[in-house]
Amino acid sequence: MKKIALSLGILATFWLNAQSIKTTIDLVNVKNDKVAVTMEFPKMKSGDVKFHFPKTVPGTYSVDDYGRFVEGIKFFDNKGKEIAFTKVNDNTYALKNAQNLSKVTYLVNDSFDDEMDTSKHKAVFSPSGTDIEAGKIYLINTHGFIGYIDNMQDVPYQLIIQKPTDFYGTTALVDQDKSESTDTFTLANYAKVTDSPLMYTKPDYITFNAGGMDLVLGVYSPTGKYKAADFKDNLEKMVIAQKKFLGDMNTNKKYAIMLYLSGGDGPQIKGFGALEHHESTSVVLPEMMPKEAIDKTITDVVSHEFFHTVNPLKTHSEEIHYFDYADPKMSQHLWMYEGGTEYFANLFQIQEGLITRDEFLHRISEKIANSKNYNDTMPFTVMSKNVLKDEYKDQYRNVYEKGALLAMCLDIELRKLSNGEMGYRDMIRKLSQRFGENKPFKDDQLIDELVTVTGYPQVKDFYNKYIAGSEPTPYEQYLKMAGVEIRKQETPPIFWFIKDPNQTGYNDKNNTFVFDESAALSPFAKSIGFKATDEIVALDGKTINIQNVQAFIDYSKTIKEGQNVTVTILRNNNKMELKGKAILDKMTMESLQFKSNPTAEEQKLQNQWLTGKK
């Protein structure tokens, strides 16, 4: 019997390899920051073939056109002869009478080197991008390296990484060979390919178990400032709290975190954050951050990505389940996928004792303030469905502000209706039990499903008013139910380039101030034609560096209304001056505080909300 079983195993392996798409990524023979990729195909079922790279991928909500980073593409038949093709667009190649198509080869450029030049195309968000630095680091978000053929997305892939023998690959995938020079992985389909990032660099990783889940954390720190072990204690504490918060909603037995710290003489990038996957997340942060700030960001950002293992990675609509990489159809429900996930990333910290009650309220207060930089009457479902279109894409970042606040208000509403027996987390748990990774719901039927799992038709009223409708969400009303009040205070007029000065960052390579692309511009910035993607070099000739940042800010505070001002900026790496008269902006600051004398009903609801206990 053992002999027969072994023979069958060999036949099964041979059959799988014969029917899979063998994809080789060569990280050894890298020239001019370009990586060679070879894809070998099983026998074609159709003579007319379309070969694609993704236009966008799940978890990102922008048109990135990964095919634009590919060059020198060639298609071959089973005799090694080149096959003619037509390039349809950046991402798609069409071949006629290609029954004998056997192989495609091409070179991949990385997206990091292109990130600061947005003159031709909006930059790829760094955690979903790619980096190729020979001898140092290869960040392989697989959707940036590997394409697919129409109607063959469900064919298995055999992925072979040829690597330097002294490099280690951080990934959730299991290496199936023992060679020091190659890693081999088997992936069920193209969706699994794009769900499986890898980061290759000189070994700096730790593995440990937390909350019953095996973790690997790989770190790339270009100057050697940090090691993976530096972040273990905080990460372990966070994961244990998350697993406890989610309970049976999360069944992950393993998880990989690829932490890329930018700095040194590496590429200039600005899209800091993370991108979620079923069993891993890729994280990009600046190396100049203090360790305490990185720990906090890991708790806030990586926890957000891990909560995506529940929603939408395992509970989602048909648009996500049957994702069209070439012509994506977006879901209406970013309020839940991103907003609800962001709410979880903050709620678990208060419920599991990682932050104080006042810290939690401060975070909610910031989200309310930030949400006012966006269109508060635009229906979230409309924005979400059309997020790839120009007229809606600038509203996307509101999913992390208003989206989280919508989930909070719905949490309070459910707890009020159920006398504390049910909250937002319970609703999502019931939804995940009704559906799951292989059973999507219909996008336009979600609200009816939520009514079904909660038993409360009032959920539909909330949805129609504040999520699908144009009525601004009455945060004050909902927070009052939980014994929280809003305190309003007008600030003195200030001079700055964006409405919220707290959204200002620092580029240590250029010694410039930089801003989030979605930051709301101040009246002065608008008046001089300033763009959120511009970098501030100097103000009235006063330059910036890390040692005199405060002096620069202090000077800005001396500027008077109507004063002539000259701002030196970098725009697409070109230095230029913008001039105009100063406009000082007055804002009404709102802060949240717990009522000193809440009613018994308010206190009860507050306790249930902040502890998660019934």
VOGU-3710 file (C-alpha; in Angstrom, 3 decimals, decimal comma):
1> mkkialslgi> 0,000/0,000/0,000  2,779/2,431/0,770  4,289/1,820/-2,617  0,996/2,455/-4,415  0,311/5,574/-2,391  3,761/6,901/-3,246  3,232/6,208/-6,955  -0,115/7,949/-6,912  1,483/10,902/-5,180  4,128/11,171/-7,897
11> latfwlnaqs> 1,456/10,977/-10,601  -0,649/13,598/-8,840  2,315/15,957/-8,590  3,182/15,402/-12,239  -0,425/16,010/-13,268  -0,670/19,209/-11,210  2,556/20,584/-12,697  1,416/19,698/-16,207  -1,832/21,558/-15,694  -0,428/24,553/-13,818
21> ikttidlvnv> 1,080/27,832/-14,984  4,765/27,644/-14,136  5,931/31,136/-13,240  9,571/31,928/-12,536  10,746/35,213/-11,012  14,517/35,677/-11,281  15,956/37,682/-8,381  19,535/36,618/-9,154  20,211/38,041/-12,622  18,843/41,536/-12,010
31> kndkvavtme> 19,963/44,284/-14,377  19,130/47,995/-14,194  16,588/47,338/-11,439  14,574/45,048/-13,712  13,482/41,520/-12,865  12,914/38,840/-15,529  9,693/36,832/-15,345  8,862/33,707/-17,360  5,402/32,140/-17,465  4,898/28,702/-19,056
41> fpkmksgdvk> 1,328/27,655/-19,888  -0,531/24,357/-20,208  -2,217/23,660/-23,563  -4,524/26,469/-24,679  -8,243/25,756/-25,052  -8,799/28,712/-27,379  -6,912/30,149/-30,321  -7,716/33,759/-29,448  -6,013/34,786/-26,222  -5,921/37,890/-24,038
51> fhfpktvpgt> -3,103/38,230/-21,528  -3,581/40,772/-18,721  -1,841/42,520/-15,879  -4,196/43,958/-13,234  -5,753/47,382/-13,589  -6,381/47,327/-9,847  -6,453/44,667/-7,132  -8,714/43,911/-4,143  -8,013/46,093/-1,124  -6,943/49,051/-3,258
61> ysvddygrfv> -9,416/51,542/-4,635  -7,470/53,248/-7,393  -6,532/52,622/-11,015  -2,863/51,583/-10,895  -2,308/49,860/-14,255  0,452/47,468/-13,173  1,136/46,577/-16,811  2,843/49,943/-17,317  5,826/48,647/-15,334  6,371/45,794/-17,805
71> egikffdnkg> 8,652/45,964/-20,840  10,190/43,676/-23,468  7,263/41,271/-23,463  7,472/38,307/-25,861  5,129/35,386/-26,499  6,371/31,997/-27,776  4,778/28,856/-29,191  5,714/25,285/-28,238  8,545/25,305/-30,802  10,148/28,445/-29,403
81> keiaftkvnd> 8,922/30,688/-32,216  7,673/34,182/-31,347  3,941/34,823/-31,704  2,679/38,198/-32,937  0,473/40,208/-30,575  -1,417/43,477/-30,307  -0,981/45,704/-27,272  -4,546/46,770/-26,406  -3,589/49,058/-23,493  -1,040/49,223/-20,673
91> ntyalknaqn> -2,402/46,020/-19,149  -3,718/43,868/-22,001  -2,195/41,973/-24,935  -4,279/40,208/-27,596  -3,076/37,190/-29,611  -4,825/35,583/-32,589  -4,609/31,893/-33,520  -2,435/31,190/-30,500  -3,449/27,570/-29,868  0,224/26,691/-29,478
101> lskvtylvnd> 1,052/29,502/-27,030  3,558/28,017/-24,609  5,433/30,803/-22,868  5,644/34,541/-22,197  8,728/36,428/-20,998  9,095/40,030/-19,870  10,958/42,404/-17,575  9,389/44,158/-14,582  10,337/47,634/-13,355  9,418/48,558/-9,793
111> sfddemdtsk> 6,795/51,118/-8,832  8,803/52,683/-5,977  11,218/54,430/-8,357  8,227/55,993/-10,125  6,341/57,075/-7,035  7,416/60,704/-6,797  6,724/61,435/-10,481  2,957/61,811/-10,833  3,106/63,816/-14,057  1,880/60,871/-16,137
121> hkavfspsgt> 0,066/58,628/-13,685  -0,995/58,698/-10,061  1,517/56,881/-7,867  0,852/53,328/-6,752  0,160/53,160/-3,012  3,487/51,912/-1,606  2,230/48,820/0,300  0,600/47,587/-2,924  3,663/48,527/-4,985  6,969/46,870/-5,819
131> dieagkiyli> 10,610/47,545/-5,030  13,652/46,090/-6,804  17,047/46,923/-5,277  19,644/44,334/-6,218  21,543/42,998/-3,226  19,233/44,777/-0,776  15,489/44,196/-1,047  12,798/42,791/-3,321  9,250/43,683/-2,302  7,127/41,373/-4,424
141> nthgfigyid> 3,488/42,272/-4,443  2,737/39,476/-6,876  0,097/41,411/-8,840  2,944/43,695/-9,981  4,962/40,780/-11,380  2,537/38,123/-12,600  -0,197/38,273/-15,238  -3,009/35,951/-16,279  -4,902/34,742/-19,336  -8,646/35,200/-19,750
151> nmqdvpyqli> -10,574/32,096/-18,711  -7,488/30,623/-17,034  -7,717/32,482/-13,718  -8,748/29,272/-11,954  -5,746/27,297/-13,241  -3,179/26,581/-10,485  0,134/28,443/-10,523  3,507/26,969/-9,670  5,576/29,930/-8,492  9,362/29,558/-8,499
161> iqkptdfygt> 11,520/32,309/-6,993  15,187/32,154/-7,989  16,949/34,022/-5,183  20,383/34,846/-3,805  21,351/32,046/-1,427  21,830/34,499/1,441  18,333/36,022/1,085  15,240/35,044/3,080  11,675/35,347/1,829  9,079/36,553/4,327
171> talvdqdkse> 5,713/35,152/3,262  2,765/33,110/4,507  3,373/30,624/1,668  5,030/27,260/2,328  8,236/26,562/0,405  8,064/23,140/-1,224  11,731/22,610/-2,048  14,872/22,435/0,054  17,165/24,384/-2,258  18,954/27,443/-0,931
181> stdtftlany> 18,717/29,102/-4,350  15,013/28,598/-5,139  11,705/28,757/-3,323  8,781/26,887/-4,876  5,128/27,475/-4,058  1,852/26,045/-5,358  -1,098/28,425/-5,556  -4,657/27,357/-6,322  -5,507/30,146/-8,781  -4,703/33,707/-9,801
191> akvtdsplmy> -6,691/35,159/-6,892  -4,416/33,241/-4,523  -1,393/34,564/-6,438  -2,419/38,186/-5,888  -3,227/37,341/-2,255  0,340/36,206/-1,531  3,014/38,941/-1,275  6,650/38,123/-0,546  9,594/40,181/0,693  13,144/38,976/0,016
201> tkpdyitfna> 16,117/40,480/1,839  19,032/39,525/4,067  17,506/37,542/6,942  15,939/39,663/9,661  12,837/37,934/10,908  11,244/36,398/13,973  8,635/33,678/14,327  6,429/33,131/17,342  2,951/32,011/18,370  0,402/34,447/19,770
211> ggmdlvlgvy> -3,229/33,710/20,534  -2,875/30,272/18,939  -1,606/31,733/15,646  1,891/31,325/14,207  3,387/34,635/13,079  6,421/35,593/11,064  7,595/39,202/11,059  10,203/40,119/8,473  11,822/43,562/8,612  13,824/45,536/6,061
221> sptgkykaad> 15,656/48,448/7,698  18,034/49,997/5,125  20,428/51,543/7,636  20,092/48,709/10,151  18,401/51,007/12,658  15,794/48,395/13,572  15,601/44,622/13,911  12,530/42,403/13,780  12,983/41,497/17,450  12,482/45,176/18,378
231> fkdnlekmvi> 8,764/44,907/17,593  7,941/41,453/18,987  6,551/42,444/22,396  4,147/45,044/21,033  3,051/42,818/18,147  2,447/39,852/20,421  0,342/41,938/22,807  -1,687/43,317/19,893  -2,368/39,931/18,266  -3,486/38,304/21,519
241> aqkkflgdmn> -5,938/41,178/22,067  -7,233/40,941/18,491  -7,768/37,196/18,606  -9,660/37,582/21,871  -11,799/40,411/20,432  -12,707/38,424/17,297  -13,261/35,063/18,946  -14,579/32,513/16,466  -14,762/35,118/13,666  -11,064/34,568/12,977
251> tnkkyaimly> -9,672/31,114/12,271  -6,179/32,050/11,048  -3,498/29,593/12,138  -0,686/31,582/10,521  0,049/35,151/9,494  3,013/36,937/7,919  3,914/40,604/8,273  6,378/42,217/5,858  7,593/45,486/7,392  9,469/47,649/4,874
261> lsggdgpqik> 11,097/50,714/6,423  12,052/53,328/3,836  15,113/55,505/4,243  18,851/55,620/3,695  19,773/55,852/0,020  16,680/53,906/-1,042  13,860/55,178/-3,269  11,761/58,183/-2,255  8,282/57,021/-1,387  5,325/58,586/0,349
271> gfgalehhes> 2,449/56,085/0,424  2,888/54,837/3,964  0,424/52,297/5,337  -0,459/48,661/4,726  -2,362/46,320/2,413  -4,363/43,334/3,634  -4,316/39,705/2,529  -5,898/36,525/3,912  -2,741/35,379/5,676  -0,397/38,349/5,484
281> tsvvlpemmp> 0,035/42,086/5,218  2,663/44,288/3,601  3,530/47,416/5,595  5,579/50,435/4,497  6,701/53,054/7,024  9,547/55,608/7,190  12,644/54,341/9,008  13,083/57,755/10,635  10,037/57,114/12,865  10,851/56,532/16,544
291> keaidktitd> 10,275/52,974/17,730  7,329/54,043/19,899  5,659/55,585/16,842  6,228/52,421/14,791  4,770/50,307/17,594  1,696/52,534/17,727  1,332/52,417/13,946  1,614/48,633/13,951  -1,145/48,487/16,550  -3,378/50,857/14,584
301> vvsheffhtv> -2,577/49,951/10,978  -1,580/46,287/11,061  -4,536/45,531/13,307  -6,779/47,168/10,707  -5,357/44,869/8,017  -5,719/41,809/10,228  -9,376/42,635/10,883  -9,860/42,468/7,115  -9,519/38,689/7,490  -13,144/38,894/8,599
311> nplkthseei> -14,418/41,534/6,233  -14,153/41,618/3,222  -11,644/38,778/2,796  -14,071/36,183/4,176  -17,431/37,974/4,091  -18,028/39,887/0,897  -20,220/40,591/-2,119  -20,036/39,017/-5,570  -18,019/41,992/-6,890  -15,135/41,005/-4,619
321> hyfdyadpkm> -15,598/37,240/-4,878  -15,517/37,299/-8,688  -13,061/40,181/-8,952  -12,370/41,383/-12,494  -8,737/42,530/-12,516  -8,952/43,944/-16,052  -12,248/45,821/-15,685  -13,090/45,936/-11,960  -16,645/46,352/-10,715  -16,699/47,948/-7,280
331> sqhlwmyegg> -19,001/47,198/-4,358  -21,333/49,694/-2,640  -20,152/48,721/0,785  -16,851/50,379/1,599  -18,649/51,753/4,671  -18,480/48,187/6,029  -15,323/46,776/4,391  -13,075/49,713/5,304  -15,154/51,805/7,706  -16,284/48,899/9,866
341> teyfanlfqi> -12,769/47,453/9,854  -11,291/50,790/10,945  -13,880/50,949/13,725  -12,824/47,467/14,893  -9,158/48,570/14,859  -10,016/51,250/17,443  -12,795/49,481/19,355  -10,687/46,415/20,191  -8,061/48,653/21,786  -10,487/50,160/24,271
351> qeglitrdef> -12,314/46,876/24,919  -9,077/44,935/25,452  -7,399/47,613/27,589  -4,732/48,814/25,133  -5,890/52,451/25,331  -7,846/54,495/27,880  -11,414/55,707/27,562  -10,226/59,272/27,016  -7,796/58,163/24,304  -10,622/56,360/22,530
361> lhrisekian> -12,821/59,475/22,648  -9,948/61,567/21,285  -9,668/59,228/18,307  -13,393/59,488/17,612  -13,172/63,270/17,915  -10,367/63,352/15,335  -12,425/61,246/12,936  -15,378/63,601/13,239  -13,111/66,579/12,509  -11,405/64,832/9,583
371> sknyndtmpf> -14,711/63,727/8,073  -15,687/67,373/7,647  -12,985/67,735/4,994  -15,155/65,601/2,714  -18,624/65,845/1,161  -20,917/64,893/4,038  -24,009/64,642/1,869  -22,583/62,290/-0,775  -24,221/58,868/-0,318  -21,530/56,431/0,770
381> tvmsknvlkd> -22,923/53,671/-1,416  -22,669/55,883/-4,514  -19,116/56,964/-3,693  -18,111/53,376/-3,019  -19,591/51,969/-6,224  -17,916/54,692/-8,297  -14,682/55,137/-6,339  -12,464/54,555/-9,393  -14,038/57,506/-11,231  -12,417/60,938/-11,041
391> eykdqyrnvy> -15,427/62,695/-9,523  -15,535/60,255/-6,577  -11,973/59,072/-5,930  -11,015/62,122/-3,844  -13,730/61,137/-1,355  -12,282/57,662/-0,797  -10,241/58,465/2,322  -13,464/59,334/4,113  -14,043/55,594/4,511  -11,539/55,701/7,393
401> ekgallamcl> -13,253/58,703/8,965  -17,004/58,795/8,308  -17,022/55,081/7,463  -15,742/54,223/10,942  -18,166/56,709/12,514  -21,106/55,122/10,679  -20,133/51,753/12,160  -19,872/53,397/15,606  -23,327/54,951/15,361  -24,802/51,671/14,127
411> dielrklsng> -23,103/49,941/17,083  -24,758/52,362/19,523  -28,102/52,052/17,691  -28,052/48,250/17,906  -27,090/48,276/21,571  -29,910/50,730/22,294  -32,454/48,580/20,423  -31,326/45,326/22,018  -30,813/46,593/25,545  -27,124/45,825/25,187
421> emgyrdmirk> -27,559/42,290/23,865  -26,242/43,060/20,371  -23,707/45,427/18,867  -21,923/45,959/15,538  -19,467/43,128/16,236  -22,347/40,704/16,871  -23,998/41,762/13,619  -20,810/41,104/11,638  -20,358/37,740/13,365  -23,874/36,681/12,368
431> lsqrfgenkp> -23,294/37,905/8,824  -20,052/35,887/8,592  -21,901/32,795/9,811  -24,611/33,278/7,172  -22,089/33,818/4,374  -18,358/33,146/4,139  -15,246/32,983/2,014  -16,905/30,839/-0,660  -20,462/32,156/-0,381  -20,747/35,836/-1,401
441> fkddqlidel> -23,839/37,960/-0,875  -25,489/40,052/-3,575  -24,335/43,645/-3,300  -27,800/45,225/-3,468  -29,222/42,803/-0,900  -26,796/43,403/1,968  -29,103/45,650/3,951  -31,904/43,074/3,850  -29,405/40,465/5,041  -28,409/42,731/7,949
451> vtvtgypqvk> -32,049/43,104/8,944  -32,373/39,319/8,802  -29,323/38,599/10,993  -30,130/41,324/13,550  -33,911/41,081/13,571  -34,180/44,885/13,645  -35,832/46,679/10,674  -34,515/49,951/12,155  -31,108/48,980/10,723  -32,571/49,539/7,263
461> dfynkyiags> -33,833/52,990/8,294  -30,325/53,897/9,495  -28,818/52,578/6,255  -31,257/54,445/3,999  -30,744/57,745/5,834  -27,022/57,898/6,534  -25,268/55,333/4,295  -27,328/55,139/1,106  -28,923/58,543/1,703  -27,621/62,097/1,745
471> eptpyeqylk> -28,556/62,955/5,326  -25,498/63,869/7,461  -24,995/61,497/10,365  -26,051/63,070/13,703  -22,992/62,070/15,727  -23,974/64,288/18,631  -27,312/62,503/18,937  -25,781/59,022/19,015  -22,922/59,921/21,333  -25,388/61,525/23,744
481> magveirkqe> -27,151/58,146/24,044  -23,855/56,774/25,390  -23,202/59,612/27,834  -20,791/61,581/25,649  -21,084/65,261/24,801  -19,405/67,482/22,201  -17,562/70,593/23,336  -16,983/73,276/20,680  -14,212/75,869/20,768  -13,063/78,355/18,141
491> tppifwfikd> -9,333/78,471/17,423  -7,383/81,692/16,785  -6,873/82,329/13,038  -3,883/80,403/11,696  -1,769/80,464/8,546  -0,969/77,073/7,021  -1,206/75,139/3,779  -3,891/72,596/4,700  -6,982/72,806/6,879  -5,666/70,347/9,452
501> pnqtgyndkn> -1,983/71,067/10,269  -1,759/67,634/11,954  -1,795/66,031/8,482  1,631/67,554/7,708  4,548/65,186/7,203  8,296/65,647/6,679  10,419/64,362/3,777  13,907/63,967/5,219  15,522/63,503/1,800  14,283/66,787/0,367
511> ntfvfdesaa> 13,956/68,631/3,695  10,388/69,485/2,780  6,932/69,406/4,308  4,605/66,964/2,564  0,889/66,325/2,858  -1,580/63,532/2,416  -3,002/63,684/-1,108  -6,508/63,773/0,325  -5,762/66,649/2,745  -8,152/69,591/2,483
521> lspfaksigf> -6,304/72,703/1,325  -6,470/75,928/3,308  -8,061/79,013/1,686  -4,566/80,488/1,185  -3,260/77,338/-0,534  -6,211/77,354/-2,898  -5,686/81,031/-3,702  -2,091/80,486/-4,906  -2,750/77,294/-6,876  -1,022/75,000/-4,390
531> katdeivald> -1,658/71,242/-4,750  -1,741/68,656/-1,969  1,001/66,725/-3,808  3,360/69,748/-3,709  6,241/69,774/-1,215  7,073/72,899/0,784  10,746/73,888/0,409  10,683/77,378/1,918  8,398/80,130/3,169  9,597/83,672/2,381
541> gktiniqnvq> 13,054/82,220/1,828  13,135/80,398/5,154  14,019/76,769/4,440  13,233/73,645/6,449  15,375/70,934/7,957  14,829/68,513/10,786  16,812/70,707/13,200  14,822/73,926/12,636  11,301/72,684/11,959  9,959/74,548/14,981
551> afidysktik> 11,571/77,813/13,842  9,805/77,471/10,510  6,466/76,860/12,235  7,053/79,788/14,598  7,681/82,067/11,607  4,430/80,941/9,980  2,614/82,034/13,142  3,871/85,620/12,700  2,264/86,049/9,266  -0,607/88,531/9,215
561> egqnvtvtil> -3,775/88,633/7,161  -3,097/90,141/3,713  0,710/89,933/4,049  2,601/89,178/0,822  3,907/85,614/0,994  6,244/83,599/-1,252  6,126/79,810/-1,004  8,889/77,751/-2,647  7,700/74,279/-3,598  8,736/71,096/-5,355
571> rnnnkmelkg> 6,194/69,957/-7,934  7,091/66,742/-9,758  10,696/67,317/-8,594  10,782/70,798/-10,180  11,365/73,801/-7,899  9,019/76,749/-8,361  7,590/79,727/-6,449  3,966/80,537/-5,655  3,035/84,024/-4,449  -0,053/85,557/-2,894
581> kaildkmtme> -1,562/87,406/0,035  -1,917/85,524/3,287  -5,348/84,291/4,314  -5,705/83,208/7,937  -8,114/80,373/8,588  -10,310/80,168/11,675  -11,620/76,752/12,688  -14,142/75,487/15,185  -12,515/72,660/17,133  -14,748/69,983/18,583
591> slqfksnpta> -13,702/67,645/21,362  -15,584/64,840/23,062  -15,933/64,337/26,776  -17,837/61,988/29,030  -20,813/63,596/30,767  -20,134/64,298/34,407  -23,670/63,257/35,369  -24,990/60,763/32,788  -28,372/59,159/33,339  -28,441/55,534/34,454
601> eeqklqnqwl> -29,531/54,513/30,959  -26,698/56,498/29,326  -24,119/55,054/31,738  -25,311/51,498/31,106  -25,100/51,922/27,328  -21,685/53,566/27,644  -20,332/50,641/29,677  -21,704/48,100/27,210  -20,255/50,022/24,267  -16,750/50,474/25,715
611> tgkk> -16,388/47,025/27,288  -18,296/44,879/24,787  -20,032/43,204/27,703  -23,796/42,749/27,898
//
